[in-house]
Amino acid sequence: MRALCEASTRDDAMLDTLRQRFDARLALLQEADAGTRLRSVMRGPAKLGGKVKAGASH
């Protein structure tokens, strides 16, 4: 029973860490200049490193 409780606690901690990381990334989209930064990236050329990225696997 103790092992089950400890596993649950570890799972909760891992989920909390993932949630915090996701929230931090999402917060970047809420910044005042998020739209400007996105438009700037979209206007620039794609960096493909000489490889075409297309098809079902991409």
C-alpha distance matrix in Angstrom:
0.0 3.8 5.5 5.2 6.4 8.7 10.0 10.8 12.6 14.4 15.4 16.7 18.6 20.2 21.2 22.7 24.6 25.9 26.9 28.8 30.6 31.6 32.8 34.9 36.5 37.2 38.8 41.4 42.6 43.2 45.6 49.3 50.4 47.8 50.4 53.0 50.7 49.7 53.3 54.3 51.8 52.8 56.5 56.1 56.3 53.3 52.1 51.5 52.5 54.9 52.4 52.5 49.2 49.4 48.1 44.8 42.9 43.8
3.8 0.0 3.8 5.4 5.1 6.2 8.6 9.8 10.6 12.3 14.2 15.3 16.6 18.4 19.9 21.0 22.7 24.4 25.5 27.0 28.8 30.2 31.4 33.1 34.9 35.8 37.2 39.8 41.3 41.8 44.0 47.7 48.8 46.3 49.1 51.5 49.2 48.4 52.1 52.8 50.4 51.7 55.4 54.8 55.1 52.1 50.8 50.4 51.2 53.9 51.5 51.8 48.6 49.1 48.1 45.0 42.8 43.5
5.5 3.8 0.0 3.8 5.4 5.1 6.1 8.5 9.8 10.5 12.2 14.1 15.2 16.4 18.2 19.8 21.0 22.5 24.1 25.7 27.1 28.4 30.0 31.6 33.1 34.2 35.9 38.2 39.7 40.6 42.7 46.4 47.3 44.7 47.4 49.7 47.2 46.3 50.0 50.7 48.1 49.3 53.0 52.3 52.4 49.3 47.9 47.3 48.0 50.6 48.2 48.6 45.4 46.0 44.9 41.8 39.5 40.3
5.2 5.4 3.8 0.0 3.8 5.5 5.1 6.2 8.6 9.9 10.5 12.3 14.3 15.3 16.4 18.3 20.0 21.0 22.3 24.3 25.8 26.8 28.3 30.3 31.7 32.4 34.2 36.7 37.9 38.7 41.1 44.8 45.8 43.0 45.6 48.1 45.8 44.7 48.3 49.2 46.7 47.7 51.4 51.0 51.1 48.1 46.9 46.3 47.4 49.8 47.3 47.4 44.1 44.4 43.1 40.0 38.0 38.7
6.4 5.1 5.4 3.8 0.0 3.8 5.5 5.1 6.2 8.7 9.8 10.5 12.4 14.3 15.3 16.5 18.5 20.0 20.8 22.5 24.5 25.6 26.7 28.7 30.4 31.1 32.6 35.2 36.6 37.1 39.3 43.0 44.2 41.7 44.4 47.0 44.7 43.9 47.5 48.5 46.1 47.3 51.0 50.7 51.1 48.2 47.1 46.8 47.9 50.6 48.2 48.3 44.9 45.4 44.4 41.3 39.3 39.8
8.7 6.2 5.1 5.5 3.8 0.0 3.8 5.4 5.0 6.2 8.6 9.8 10.6 12.3 14.2 15.2 16.6 18.4 19.8 21.1 22.8 24.3 25.6 27.1 28.9 30.0 31.4 33.8 35.5 36.1 38.1 41.9 42.9 40.4 43.3 45.6 43.1 42.4 46.2 46.8 44.4 45.9 49.4 48.9 49.2 46.3 45.0 44.8 45.6 48.4 46.2 46.5 43.3 44.1 43.3 40.4 38.1 38.4
10.0 8.6 6.1 5.1 5.5 3.8 0.0 3.8 5.4 5.1 6.1 8.6 9.8 10.5 12.2 14.1 15.3 16.5 18.1 19.9 21.2 22.4 24.1 25.8 27.2 28.3 30.0 32.3 33.7 34.7 36.8 40.6 41.4 38.7 41.3 43.7 41.2 40.3 44.0 44.7 42.1 43.4 47.0 46.4 46.6 43.6 42.3 41.9 42.8 45.4 43.1 43.3 40.1 40.7 39.8 36.8 34.6 35.1
10.8 9.8 8.5 6.2 5.1 5.4 3.8 0.0 3.8 5.4 5.0 6.1 8.6 9.8 10.5 12.2 14.2 15.3 16.2 18.2 20.0 20.9 22.1 24.3 25.8 26.4 28.1 30.7 31.9 32.6 35.0 38.6 39.7 37.0 39.6 42.2 40.0 39.0 42.6 43.6 41.2 42.3 46.0 45.7 46.1 43.2 42.3 42.0 43.3 45.9 43.5 43.5 40.1 40.5 39.6 36.6 34.6 34.9
12.6 10.6 9.8 8.6 6.2 5.0 5.4 3.8 0.0 3.8 5.4 5.1 6.2 8.7 9.9 10.5 12.4 14.3 15.1 16.5 18.5 19.9 20.8 22.6 24.5 25.4 26.6 29.3 30.8 31.3 33.4 37.1 38.3 35.9 38.7 41.1 38.8 38.2 41.9 42.7 40.5 41.9 45.5 45.1 45.7 43.0 42.0 42.0 43.1 46.0 43.9 44.0 40.7 41.4 40.9 38.1 35.9 35.9
14.4 12.3 10.5 9.9 8.7 6.2 5.1 5.4 3.8 0.0 3.8 5.4 5.1 6.2 8.6 9.8 10.6 12.4 14.1 15.3 16.7 18.3 19.8 21.2 22.8 24.2 25.6 27.9 29.6 30.5 32.4 36.2 36.9 34.4 37.3 39.5 37.0 36.3 40.1 40.6 38.2 39.7 43.3 42.7 43.1 40.3 39.0 38.9 39.9 42.7 40.7 41.0 37.8 38.7 38.2 35.6 33.2 33.1
15.4 14.2 12.2 10.5 9.8 8.6 6.1 5.0 5.4 3.8 0.0 3.8 5.4 5.1 6.1 8.5 9.9 10.6 12.1 14.2 15.4 16.4 18.1 20.0 21.2 22.2 24.0 26.3 27.6 28.6 30.9 34.6 35.4 32.7 35.3 37.7 35.3 34.3 38.0 38.8 36.4 37.6 41.2 40.8 41.2 38.3 37.3 37.2 38.4 41.1 38.8 38.9 35.5 36.1 35.5 32.7 30.5 30.5
16.7 15.3 14.1 12.3 10.5 9.8 8.6 6.1 5.1 5.4 3.8 0.0 3.8 5.5 5.1 6.1 8.6 9.9 10.3 12.2 14.3 15.2 16.2 18.3 20.0 20.6 22.1 24.7 26.1 26.6 28.9 32.6 33.7 31.2 33.9 36.4 34.3 33.5 37.2 38.1 36.0 37.3 40.9 40.7 41.4 38.8 38.0 38.2 39.6 42.4 40.3 40.2 36.8 37.4 37.0 34.3 32.3 31.9
18.6 16.6 15.2 14.3 12.4 10.6 9.8 8.6 6.2 5.1 5.4 3.8 0.0 3.8 5.4 5.0 6.2 8.7 9.7 10.5 12.4 14.2 15.2 16.6 18.6 19.8 20.9 23.3 25.1 25.8 27.6 31.4 32.4 30.0 33.0 35.2 32.9 32.4 36.2 36.8 34.6 36.3 39.7 39.4 40.1 37.6 36.5 36.9 38.1 41.1 39.2 39.5 36.2 37.2 37.1 34.7 32.4 31.8
20.2 18.4 16.4 15.3 14.3 12.3 10.5 9.8 8.7 6.2 5.1 5.5 3.8 0.0 3.8 5.4 5.1 6.3 8.5 9.9 10.7 12.3 14.2 15.5 16.8 18.2 19.9 21.9 23.6 24.8 26.7 30.4 31.0 28.4 31.2 33.4 30.9 30.2 33.9 34.5 32.1 33.6 37.1 36.6 37.1 34.4 33.3 33.5 34.6 37.6 35.6 35.9 32.6 33.7 33.5 31.1 28.7 28.2
21.2 19.9 18.2 16.4 15.3 14.2 12.2 10.5 9.9 8.6 6.1 5.1 5.4 3.8 0.0 3.8 5.4 5.1 6.0 8.6 9.9 10.4 12.0 14.1 15.3 16.1 18.0 20.4 21.6 22.5 24.9 28.6 29.4 26.7 29.3 31.8 29.5 28.6 32.3 33.2 31.0 32.2 35.8 35.7 36.4 33.7 33.0 33.3 34.8 37.6 35.5 35.4 32.0 32.7 32.4 29.9 27.9 27.3
22.7 21.0 19.8 18.3 16.5 15.2 14.1 12.2 10.5 9.8 8.5 6.1 5.0 5.4 3.8 0.0 3.8 5.4 5.0 6.1 8.6 9.8 10.4 12.2 14.3 15.0 16.2 18.8 20.4 20.9 23.0 26.7 27.8 25.4 28.3 30.7 28.6 28.1 31.8 32.7 30.7 32.3 35.7 35.7 36.7 34.4 33.7 34.3 35.9 38.9 37.1 37.1 33.8 34.7 34.7 32.4 30.5 29.4
24.6 22.7 21.0 20.0 18.5 16.6 15.3 14.2 12.4 10.6 9.9 8.6 6.2 5.1 5.4 3.8 0.0 3.8 5.4 5.2 6.3 8.6 9.9 10.7 12.5 14.2 15.3 17.4 19.4 20.3 21.9 25.7 26.4 24.1 27.1 29.2 26.7 26.4 30.2 30.6 28.6 30.4 33.8 33.3 34.3 31.9 31.0 31.7 32.9 36.1 34.5 34.8 31.6 32.9 33.2 31.2 28.9 27.7
25.9 24.4 22.5 21.0 20.0 18.4 16.5 15.3 14.3 12.4 10.6 9.9 8.7 6.3 5.1 5.4 3.8 0.0 3.8 5.5 5.1 6.1 8.5 9.9 10.7 12.1 14.1 16.0 17.5 18.9 20.8 24.6 25.0 22.3 25.0 27.3 24.8 24.0 27.7 28.4 26.2 27.6 31.2 30.9 31.7 29.2 28.4 28.9 30.5 33.5 31.6 31.7 28.4 29.4 29.7 27.6 25.4 24.2
26.9 25.5 24.1 22.3 20.8 19.8 18.1 16.2 15.1 14.1 12.1 10.3 9.7 8.5 6.0 5.0 5.4 3.8 0.0 3.8 5.5 5.1 6.0 8.6 9.9 10.3 12.0 14.6 15.8 16.6 18.9 22.6 23.5 20.9 23.6 26.1 24.1 23.3 27.0 28.1 26.2 27.6 31.1 31.2 32.4 30.1 29.8 30.6 32.5 35.4 33.6 33.3 30.0 30.8 31.1 29.0 27.2 25.8
28.8 27.0 25.7 24.3 22.5 21.1 19.9 18.2 16.5 15.3 14.2 12.2 10.5 9.9 8.6 6.1 5.2 5.5 3.8 0.0 3.8 5.5 5.1 6.1 8.7 9.7 10.4 12.9 14.9 15.4 17.1 20.8 21.8 19.6 22.7 24.9 22.8 22.6 26.4 27.1 25.4 27.2 30.6 30.6 32.0 30.0 29.5 30.7 32.3 35.5 34.1 34.1 31.0 32.2 32.8 31.1 29.2 27.4
30.6 28.8 27.1 25.8 24.5 22.8 21.2 20.0 18.5 16.7 15.4 14.3 12.4 10.7 9.9 8.6 6.3 5.1 5.5 3.8 0.0 3.8 5.5 5.1 6.3 8.6 9.9 11.3 13.5 14.9 16.3 20.1 20.4 17.9 21.0 23.0 20.4 20.2 24.0 24.4 22.5 24.3 27.7 27.4 28.6 26.5 25.8 27.0 28.5 31.8 30.4 30.5 27.5 29.0 29.8 28.3 26.2 24.3
31.6 30.2 28.4 26.8 25.6 24.3 22.4 20.9 19.9 18.3 16.4 15.2 14.2 12.3 10.4 9.8 8.6 6.1 5.1 5.5 3.8 0.0 3.8 5.4 5.1 6.0 8.5 10.2 11.4 13.0 15.1 18.7 19.2 16.3 19.0 21.4 19.2 18.3 22.1 23.0 21.1 22.5 26.0 26.1 27.4 25.3 25.1 26.1 28.2 31.2 29.5 29.2 26.0 27.1 27.7 26.1 24.4 22.4
32.8 31.4 30.0 28.3 26.7 25.6 24.1 22.1 20.8 19.8 18.1 16.2 15.2 14.2 12.0 10.4 9.9 8.5 6.0 5.1 5.5 3.8 0.0 3.8 5.4 4.9 6.0 8.8 10.1 10.6 12.8 16.5 17.6 15.2 18.1 20.6 18.8 18.4 22.1 23.2 21.9 23.4 26.7 27.1 28.8 27.1 27.2 28.6 30.7 33.8 32.4 32.0 28.9 29.9 30.7 29.2 27.8 25.6
34.9 33.1 31.6 30.3 28.7 27.1 25.8 24.3 22.6 21.2 20.0 18.3 16.6 15.5 14.1 12.2 10.7 9.9 8.6 6.1 5.1 5.4 3.8 0.0 3.8 5.4 5.1 6.9 9.5 10.2 11.3 15.1 15.8 13.7 17.1 19.0 16.9 17.1 20.8 21.3 20.1 22.1 25.2 25.3 27.1 25.7 25.4 27.2 29.0 32.3 31.3 31.2 28.4 29.9 31.1 30.0 28.2 25.8
36.5 34.9 33.1 31.7 30.4 28.9 27.2 25.8 24.5 22.8 21.2 20.0 18.6 16.8 15.3 14.3 12.5 10.7 9.9 8.7 6.3 5.1 5.4 3.8 0.0 3.8 5.4 5.5 7.5 9.6 10.9 14.5 14.4 11.7 14.7 16.7 14.3 14.0 17.8 18.4 16.8 18.7 21.9 22.0 23.7 22.1 22.0 23.7 25.7 28.9 27.8 27.6 24.8 26.2 27.5 26.6 24.9 22.3
37.2 35.8 34.2 32.4 31.1 30.0 28.3 26.4 25.4 24.2 22.2 20.6 19.8 18.2 16.1 15.0 14.2 12.1 10.3 9.7 8.6 6.0 4.9 5.4 3.8 0.0 3.8 5.3 5.5 7.1 9.5 13.0 13.6 10.7 13.3 16.0 14.4 13.7 17.2 18.6 17.4 18.7 22.0 22.7 24.6 23.2 23.7 25.4 27.8 30.7 29.5 28.9 25.9 26.8 28.0 26.9 25.7 23.1
38.8 37.2 35.9 34.2 32.6 31.4 30.0 28.1 26.6 25.6 24.0 22.1 20.9 19.9 18.0 16.2 15.3 14.1 12.0 10.4 9.9 8.5 6.0 5.1 5.4 3.8 0.0 3.8 5.3 5.1 6.9 10.6 11.8 9.8 13.0 15.3 13.9 14.2 17.6 18.7 18.2 19.9 22.8 23.6 25.9 24.9 25.4 27.5 29.7 32.8 31.9 31.5 28.7 29.9 31.3 30.4 29.2 26.4
41.4 39.8 38.2 36.7 35.2 33.8 32.3 30.7 29.3 27.9 26.3 24.7 23.3 21.9 20.4 18.8 17.4 16.0 14.6 12.9 11.3 10.2 8.8 6.9 5.5 5.3 3.8 0.0 3.8 5.4 5.5 9.0 9.1 6.9 10.4 12.2 10.4 11.0 14.5 15.2 14.6 16.7 19.4 20.0 22.4 21.7 22.2 24.6 26.7 29.8 29.2 28.9 26.4 27.9 29.7 29.2 28.0 24.9
42.6 41.3 39.7 37.9 36.6 35.5 33.7 31.9 30.8 29.6 27.6 26.1 25.1 23.6 21.6 20.4 19.4 17.5 15.8 14.9 13.5 11.4 10.1 9.5 7.5 5.5 5.3 3.8 0.0 3.8 5.6 8.3 8.5 5.4 8.0 10.7 9.7 9.3 12.6 14.2 13.9 15.1 18.0 19.2 21.7 21.0 22.2 24.4 27.0 29.8 29.0 28.2 25.6 26.6 28.2 27.8 27.0 23.9
43.2 41.8 40.6 38.7 37.1 36.1 34.7 32.6 31.3 30.5 28.6 26.6 25.8 24.8 22.5 20.9 20.3 18.9 16.6 15.4 14.9 13.0 10.6 10.2 9.6 7.1 5.1 5.4 3.8 0.0 3.8 6.5 8.4 6.7 9.2 11.9 11.8 12.1 14.9 16.5 16.8 18.1 20.6 22.1 24.9 24.5 25.7 28.1 30.6 33.5 32.7 31.9 29.3 30.3 31.8 31.3 30.6 27.5
45.6 44.0 42.7 41.1 39.3 38.1 36.8 35.0 33.4 32.4 30.9 28.9 27.6 26.7 24.9 23.0 21.9 20.8 18.9 17.1 16.3 15.1 12.8 11.3 10.9 9.5 6.9 5.5 5.6 3.8 0.0 3.8 5.6 5.4 8.6 10.1 10.0 11.5 14.0 15.0 15.8 17.7 19.7 21.0 24.0 24.1 25.1 27.9 30.2 33.1 32.8 32.3 30.0 31.4 33.3 33.1 32.2 29.0
49.3 47.7 46.4 44.8 43.0 41.9 40.6 38.6 37.1 36.2 34.6 32.6 31.4 30.4 28.6 26.7 25.7 24.6 22.6 20.8 20.1 18.7 16.5 15.1 14.5 13.0 10.6 9.0 8.3 6.5 3.8 0.0 3.8 5.7 7.6 8.5 9.8 11.6 13.2 14.3 16.0 17.5 19.0 20.7 24.0 24.6 26.0 29.0 31.4 34.2 34.1 33.4 31.4 32.7 34.8 34.9 34.3 30.8
50.4 48.8 47.3 45.8 44.2 42.9 41.4 39.7 38.3 36.9 35.4 33.7 32.4 31.0 29.4 27.8 26.4 25.0 23.5 21.8 20.4 19.2 17.6 15.8 14.4 13.6 11.8 9.1 8.5 8.4 5.6 3.8 0.0 3.8 5.5 5.2 6.2 8.7 10.1 10.6 12.5 14.4 15.5 17.0 20.5 21.3 22.7 25.8 28.1 30.8 31.0 30.5 28.8 30.2 32.6 33.1 32.3 28.8
47.8 46.3 44.7 43.0 41.7 40.4 38.7 37.0 35.9 34.4 32.7 31.2 30.0 28.4 26.7 25.4 24.1 22.3 20.9 19.6 17.9 16.3 15.2 13.7 11.7 10.7 9.8 6.9 5.4 6.7 5.4 5.7 3.8 0.0 3.8 5.5 5.2 6.2 8.7 9.9 10.8 12.3 14.3 15.9 18.9 19.2 20.6 23.4 26.0 28.7 28.4 27.7 25.7 27.0 29.2 29.5 28.8 25.3
50.4 49.1 47.4 45.6 44.4 43.3 41.3 39.6 38.7 37.3 35.3 33.9 33.0 31.2 29.3 28.3 27.1 25.0 23.6 22.7 21.0 19.0 18.1 17.1 14.7 13.3 13.0 10.4 8.0 9.2 8.6 7.6 5.5 3.8 0.0 3.8 5.5 5.1 6.2 8.5 10.0 10.5 12.2 14.5 17.7 18.3 20.4 23.2 26.0 28.3 28.0 27.0 25.1 26.1 28.3 28.8 28.6 25.0
53.0 51.5 49.7 48.1 47.0 45.6 43.7 42.2 41.1 39.5 37.7 36.4 35.2 33.4 31.8 30.7 29.2 27.3 26.1 24.9 23.0 21.4 20.6 19.0 16.7 16.0 15.3 12.2 10.7 11.9 10.1 8.5 5.2 5.5 3.8 0.0 3.8 5.5 5.2 6.2 8.8 10.0 10.6 12.7 16.2 17.5 19.4 22.6 25.1 27.5 27.7 27.0 25.5 26.9 29.5 30.4 30.0 26.3
50.7 49.2 47.2 45.8 44.7 43.1 41.2 40.0 38.8 37.0 35.3 34.3 32.9 30.9 29.5 28.6 26.7 24.8 24.1 22.8 20.4 19.2 18.8 16.9 14.3 14.4 13.9 10.4 9.7 11.8 10.0 9.8 6.2 5.2 5.5 3.8 0.0 3.8 5.5 5.1 6.3 8.7 10.0 11.1 14.4 15.1 16.6 19.8 22.1 24.8 25.0 24.6 23.1 24.8 27.5 28.4 27.6 23.9
49.7 48.4 46.3 44.7 43.9 42.4 40.3 39.0 38.2 36.3 34.3 33.5 32.4 30.2 28.6 28.1 26.4 24.0 23.3 22.6 20.2 18.3 18.4 17.1 14.0 13.7 14.2 11.0 9.3 12.1 11.5 11.6 8.7 6.2 5.1 5.5 3.8 0.0 3.8 5.4 5.2 6.2 8.7 10.2 13.1 13.3 15.3 18.0 20.9 23.2 23.0 22.1 20.4 21.7 24.3 25.1 24.6 20.9
53.3 52.1 50.0 48.3 47.5 46.2 44.0 42.6 41.9 40.1 38.0 37.2 36.2 33.9 32.3 31.8 30.2 27.7 27.0 26.4 24.0 22.1 22.1 20.8 17.8 17.2 17.6 14.5 12.6 14.9 14.0 13.2 10.1 8.7 6.2 5.2 5.5 3.8 0.0 3.8 5.5 5.0 6.1 8.8 12.0 13.1 15.7 18.6 21.5 23.4 23.5 22.3 21.1 22.2 25.0 26.2 26.1 22.3
54.3 52.8 50.7 49.2 48.5 46.8 44.7 43.6 42.7 40.6 38.8 38.1 36.8 34.5 33.2 32.7 30.6 28.4 28.1 27.1 24.4 23.0 23.2 21.3 18.4 18.6 18.7 15.2 14.2 16.5 15.0 14.3 10.6 9.9 8.5 6.2 5.1 5.4 3.8 0.0 3.8 5.5 5.3 6.6 10.2 11.9 13.9 17.3 19.7 21.8 22.4 21.9 21.0 22.8 25.8 27.4 26.8 23.0
51.8 50.4 48.1 46.7 46.1 44.4 42.1 41.2 40.5 38.2 36.4 36.0 34.6 32.1 31.0 30.7 28.6 26.2 26.2 25.4 22.5 21.1 21.9 20.1 16.8 17.4 18.2 14.6 13.9 16.8 15.8 16.0 12.5 10.8 10.0 8.8 6.3 5.2 5.5 3.8 0.0 3.8 5.5 5.4 8.2 8.8 10.7 13.9 16.4 18.7 19.1 18.6 17.6 19.5 22.6 24.0 23.2 19.4
52.8 51.7 49.3 47.7 47.3 45.9 43.4 42.3 41.9 39.7 37.6 37.3 36.3 33.6 32.2 32.3 30.4 27.6 27.6 27.2 24.3 22.5 23.4 22.1 18.7 18.7 19.9 16.7 15.1 18.1 17.7 17.5 14.4 12.3 10.5 10.0 8.7 6.2 5.0 5.5 3.8 0.0 3.8 5.5 7.7 8.3 11.3 13.8 16.9 18.5 18.5 17.3 16.3 17.6 20.6 22.2 22.0 18.2
56.5 55.4 53.0 51.4 51.0 49.4 47.0 46.0 45.5 43.3 41.2 40.9 39.7 37.1 35.8 35.7 33.8 31.2 31.1 30.6 27.7 26.0 26.7 25.2 21.9 22.0 22.8 19.4 18.0 20.6 19.7 19.0 15.5 14.3 12.2 10.6 10.0 8.7 6.1 5.3 5.5 3.8 0.0 3.8 6.7 9.0 12.1 14.9 17.6 18.9 19.6 18.5 18.2 19.7 22.9 24.9 24.8 21.0
56.1 54.8 52.3 51.0 50.7 48.9 46.4 45.7 45.1 42.7 40.8 40.7 39.4 36.6 35.7 35.7 33.3 30.9 31.2 30.6 27.4 26.1 27.1 25.3 22.0 22.7 23.6 20.0 19.2 22.1 21.0 20.7 17.0 15.9 14.5 12.7 11.1 10.2 8.8 6.6 5.4 5.5 3.8 0.0 3.8 6.6 9.0 12.2 14.4 16.0 17.1 16.7 16.8 18.9 22.3 24.6 24.0 20.2
56.3 55.1 52.4 51.1 51.1 49.2 46.6 46.1 45.7 43.1 41.2 41.4 40.1 37.1 36.4 36.7 34.3 31.7 32.4 32.0 28.6 27.4 28.8 27.1 23.7 24.6 25.9 22.4 21.7 24.9 24.0 24.0 20.5 18.9 17.7 16.2 14.4 13.1 12.0 10.2 8.2 7.7 6.7 3.8 0.0 3.8 6.4 9.1 11.4 12.4 13.6 13.4 14.0 16.2 19.9 22.4 21.8 18.2
53.3 52.1 49.3 48.1 48.2 46.3 43.6 43.2 43.0 40.3 38.3 38.8 37.6 34.4 33.7 34.4 31.9 29.2 30.1 30.0 26.5 25.3 27.1 25.7 22.1 23.2 24.9 21.7 21.0 24.5 24.1 24.6 21.3 19.2 18.3 17.5 15.1 13.3 13.1 11.9 8.8 8.3 9.0 6.6 3.8 0.0 3.8 5.9 8.9 10.2 10.7 10.3 10.5 13.0 16.6 19.1 18.1 14.6
52.1 50.8 47.9 46.9 47.1 45.0 42.3 42.3 42.0 39.0 37.3 38.0 36.5 33.3 33.0 33.7 31.0 28.4 29.8 29.5 25.8 25.1 27.2 25.4 22.0 23.7 25.4 22.2 22.2 25.7 25.1 26.0 22.7 20.6 20.4 19.4 16.6 15.3 15.7 13.9 10.7 11.3 12.1 9.0 6.4 3.8 0.0 3.8 5.8 8.2 9.1 10.1 10.5 13.8 17.4 19.6 18.0 14.7
51.5 50.4 47.3 46.3 46.8 44.8 41.9 42.0 42.0 38.9 37.2 38.2 36.9 33.5 33.3 34.3 31.7 28.9 30.6 30.7 27.0 26.1 28.6 27.2 23.7 25.4 27.5 24.6 24.4 28.1 27.9 29.0 25.8 23.4 23.2 22.6 19.8 18.0 18.6 17.3 13.9 13.8 14.9 12.2 9.1 5.9 3.8 0.0 3.8 5.4 5.4 6.6 7.4 11.0 14.5 16.9 15.2 12.4
52.5 51.2 48.0 47.4 47.9 45.6 42.8 43.3 43.1 39.9 38.4 39.6 38.1 34.6 34.8 35.9 32.9 30.5 32.5 32.3 28.5 28.2 30.7 29.0 25.7 27.8 29.7 26.7 27.0 30.6 30.2 31.4 28.1 26.0 26.0 25.1 22.1 20.9 21.5 19.7 16.4 16.9 17.6 14.4 11.4 8.9 5.8 3.8 0.0 3.8 5.5 8.5 10.1 13.7 17.0 19.4 17.3 14.9
54.9 53.9 50.6 49.8 50.6 48.4 45.4 45.9 46.0 42.7 41.1 42.4 41.1 37.6 37.6 38.9 36.1 33.5 35.4 35.5 31.8 31.2 33.8 32.3 28.9 30.7 32.8 29.8 29.8 33.5 33.1 34.2 30.8 28.7 28.3 27.5 24.8 23.2 23.4 21.8 18.7 18.5 18.9 16.0 12.4 10.2 8.2 5.4 3.8 0.0 3.8 6.8 9.6 12.9 16.1 19.0 17.3 15.3
52.4 51.5 48.2 47.3 48.2 46.2 43.1 43.5 43.9 40.7 38.8 40.3 39.2 35.6 35.5 37.1 34.5 31.6 33.6 34.1 30.4 29.5 32.4 31.3 27.8 29.5 31.9 29.2 29.0 32.7 32.8 34.1 31.0 28.4 28.0 27.7 25.0 23.0 23.5 22.4 19.1 18.5 19.6 17.1 13.6 10.7 9.1 5.4 5.5 3.8 0.0 3.8 6.3 9.5 12.5 15.3 13.6 11.9
52.5 51.8 48.6 47.4 48.3 46.5 43.3 43.5 44.0 41.0 38.9 40.2 39.5 35.9 35.4 37.1 34.8 31.7 33.3 34.1 30.5 29.2 32.0 31.2 27.6 28.9 31.5 28.9 28.2 31.9 32.3 33.4 30.5 27.7 27.0 27.0 24.6 22.1 22.3 21.9 18.6 17.3 18.5 16.7 13.4 10.3 10.1 6.6 8.5 6.8 3.8 0.0 3.8 6.2 9.5 12.7 11.8 9.9
49.2 48.6 45.4 44.1 44.9 43.3 40.1 40.1 40.7 37.8 35.5 36.8 36.2 32.6 32.0 33.8 31.6 28.4 30.0 31.0 27.5 26.0 28.9 28.4 24.8 25.9 28.7 26.4 25.6 29.3 30.0 31.4 28.8 25.7 25.1 25.5 23.1 20.4 21.1 21.0 17.6 16.3 18.2 16.8 14.0 10.5 10.5 7.4 10.1 9.6 6.3 3.8 0.0 3.8 7.1 9.7 8.7 6.2
49.4 49.1 46.0 44.4 45.4 44.1 40.7 40.5 41.4 38.7 36.1 37.4 37.2 33.7 32.7 34.7 32.9 29.4 30.8 32.2 29.0 27.1 29.9 29.9 26.2 26.8 29.9 27.9 26.6 30.3 31.4 32.7 30.2 27.0 26.1 26.9 24.8 21.7 22.2 22.8 19.5 17.6 19.7 18.9 16.2 13.0 13.8 11.0 13.7 12.9 9.5 6.2 3.8 0.0 3.8 7.0 7.4 5.6
48.1 48.1 44.9 43.1 44.4 43.3 39.8 39.6 40.9 38.2 35.5 37.0 37.1 33.5 32.4 34.7 33.2 29.7 31.1 32.8 29.8 27.7 30.7 31.1 27.5 28.0 31.3 29.7 28.2 31.8 33.3 34.8 32.6 29.2 28.3 29.5 27.5 24.3 25.0 25.8 22.6 20.6 22.9 22.3 19.9 16.6 17.4 14.5 17.0 16.1 12.5 9.5 7.1 3.8 0.0 3.8 5.6 5.7
44.8 45.0 41.8 40.0 41.3 40.4 36.8 36.6 38.1 35.6 32.7 34.3 34.7 31.1 29.9 32.4 31.2 27.6 29.0 31.1 28.3 26.1 29.2 30.0 26.6 26.9 30.4 29.2 27.8 31.3 33.1 34.9 33.1 29.5 28.8 30.4 28.4 25.1 26.2 27.4 24.0 22.2 24.9 24.6 22.4 19.1 19.6 16.9 19.4 19.0 15.3 12.7 9.7 7.0 3.8 0.0 3.8 5.6
42.9 42.8 39.5 38.0 39.3 38.1 34.6 34.6 35.9 33.2 30.5 32.3 32.4 28.7 27.9 30.5 28.9 25.4 27.2 29.2 26.2 24.4 27.8 28.2 24.9 25.7 29.2 28.0 27.0 30.6 32.2 34.3 32.3 28.8 28.6 30.0 27.6 24.6 26.1 26.8 23.2 22.0 24.8 24.0 21.8 18.1 18.0 15.2 17.3 17.3 13.6 11.8 8.7 7.4 5.6 3.8 0.0 3.8
43.8 43.5 40.3 38.7 39.8 38.4 35.1 34.9 35.9 33.1 30.5 31.9 31.8 28.2 27.3 29.4 27.7 24.2 25.8 27.4 24.3 22.4 25.6 25.8 22.3 23.1 26.4 24.9 23.9 27.5 29.0 30.8 28.8 25.3 25.0 26.3 23.9 20.9 22.3 23.0 19.4 18.2 21.0 20.2 18.2 14.6 14.7 12.4 14.9 15.3 11.9 9.9 6.2 5.6 5.7 5.6 3.8 0.0
